[in-house]
Amino acid sequence: MPLNHPLLFKSLCYLDGHWVHSESGASIAVHNPADQSLIGHVPLLDPAQIRAAVDAAEKAFPAWRRASLDQRAQHLRRWAELILEHKEDLAQILSLEQGKPLFEARGEIEYAASFIPWFAEQARRLDGRTIPSHIPGAHLGTVMEPVGVVALLTPWNFPSAMITRKAAAALAAGCTLVVKPAHETPYSAFALAQLAEEAGFPAGVFNVVLGEPQMAMETLVRDSRVRAVSFTGSTRVGKLVLQAAATEVKKVALELGGNAPFIVCADADLEQAVKFAIDAKFQTSGQDCCAANRILVARELYEPFLERFARAVRELRVGPGLDERSQIGPLMHQAAFDSTDARVRDALDQGARLLAGGEPHALGGWFYQPTLLADVTPEMRIWREENFAPIAGVTPYDSLEEAVALANDSEYGLAAYICSQRVDRIWPLMRQLEFAMVAVNGAKFTGHPIPFGGMKASGLGREGGSEGFEPFVETKYFCLHHGQF
């Protein structure tokens, strides 16, 4: 894969300003999910090397926290400029290792870059406050302090944006960090580290490590010098992160799984609802925690919606991410492919109607046909489980009360969608949904100024927005006795 900036394709971890191999020689193969071809081998560091990354971050922290906001912002802004300057190379790397269609990969790089200058500027608003004193002769107030070294554990479905969304907030607040990306998509992380180096971040401020996944996670999370952990991934692994963090009292932010409902009200614009449903369900080939997995349609619109939606699903173009024509890429690995096919078979065995797809794609490998299943019920796996695949399940409802009950029938509480033209319906419906983010009449709702995160088993804390600083700062209270004058 020819790149304009060949140094962006690295097969080494980044530790204390140096590119390093595994001292044990351990490595792992990374494959292109479109054809299972070998991209390369990347090092798996041992516990001592991962602790050395924490050493480096700890050593760099005092100077980085003392740096002025302008100094930190200068490095951050330059990092964002370089990301955008090399957007095409970064998109090519992302699409190669993740399988995401190029138009989505380019969009992710822009999305990733957007967090960096925003947090650099927003850090100026990490204000303390003056507290009217109840103590004679004392001045009371607060200041915001960076927590110290932080560990960022990031997923494979958004391998660039999930790093910058966390790292930009942590770095702007004055923290130093160790990133552990998913072993399926390390090259995007290494490329961001290369550009961070070019942006002039001091050695030790920004580190990227890989290791055997559970060992690497536990080594970082259990290290007493790591004062905050931010994790994006499955609810199952999130619980393990939380358990590991419990051995050392530290701040934890978790952005976990989702099983989003998409409610089409009786007054919805049908064509608009179909377009939004396609966008909300099939972005990132359905491998998205915000994907609209459970589509609930008012009974009077049910069959007309299904007819139009099925036609739109059949028109989606499947292909390798690096093919400019592709809209749907491959699934990430064999396990994802197998679980996708098993969920489809389970739904059909329990009476779901197949209106589109439903089989492995003719391209072979880990490609699966965009699939539409009607008459889905809560007993089916496709309803109960997070469905990380290009499969849409549709269910009718007879009243908004029923729609709310069906929507809330989930352990997850990340994102939800509403299609309606009536504000008197939208507002109470939005308030009754047990989901932290609700999009109305559109599928696009994320971005740098919004507090992204979930309720229930979908996580703790928020990323983005002013709330994105919360895992990385502490409120310090002071009581200054100044005597009587």
Secondary structure, DSSP 8 states (H G I E B T S, - for coil): ---SSGGG---SEEETTEEE--TT--EEEEE-TTT--EEEEEE---HHHHHHHHHHHHHHHHHHHHS-HHHHHHHHHHHHHHHHHTHHHHHHHHHHHH---HHHHHHHHHHHHHHHHHHHHHGGG---EEE--SSTTEEEEEEEEE--EEEEE--SSSTTHHHHHHHHHHHHHT-EEEEE--TTSHHHHHHHHHHHHHTT--TTTEEE---SHHHHHHHHHT-TTEEEEEEES-HHHHHHHHHHHTTS--EEEEE----EEEEE-TTS-HHHHHHHHHHHHHGGGG--TT-EEEEEEEGGGHHHHHHHHHHHHHT--B--TTSTT-SB---SSHHHHHHHHHHHHHHHHTT-EEEE--SB-TT-TT-B--EEEES--TTSHHHHS---SSEEEEEEESSHHHHHHHHH-SSEESEEEEE-S-HHHHHHHHHHS--SEEEES-S----TTS-B--EETTEES-BSTGGGGGGGEEEEEEEEE----
